[in-house]
Amino acid sequence: MPDSVSPSVALSKSAAAAEKSPLANSRLAAGFIAPILGRTALRNVNGYFNFPLIRAGETVTQGHIDRAQHLGRLYELIAATETE
């Protein structure tokens, strides 16, 4: 008969495993998101159907980053804010 584990024990074990994981556990821990917060977009980035995700001259907010991640356009957002 298999050992049963209470949900709270299983949750604490998974949380402990997540802390030791080499993968980023939060949005800002990913390393490439935090540096673009507050930057100015140098060009437009569009989502689906040519709807603007961010326009040139706008400041990048967490909302822009969340939408870019959801639409798979995060790399385009990063590229639009890179300085030379």
C-alpha positions, 0 to 999 in steps of 0.5 A: 500500500503506497504512503499517502502524503498530505497536500500541505506536506506535498506543497511544502516539498514542491516549494522547497524543490522550487527554491533549489531549482536552477530555473528562474522562479519569478518574472524578475529572477529571469534576468532579462526582464528586470533590465528593460523595465523603465526603458524607452521603446525605440520602435513599435512592437506589434502583437497579433493583427498588427495591434500595437503592443508598445509604441516608439517613445513609450516607457516599458511597464510590467504590463507591457512585459506581461502582454509581450510574454503572453503573445510570445513577443518578449524578444521583440520587446527587448530588441526594441528597447536595446541601446547601442 
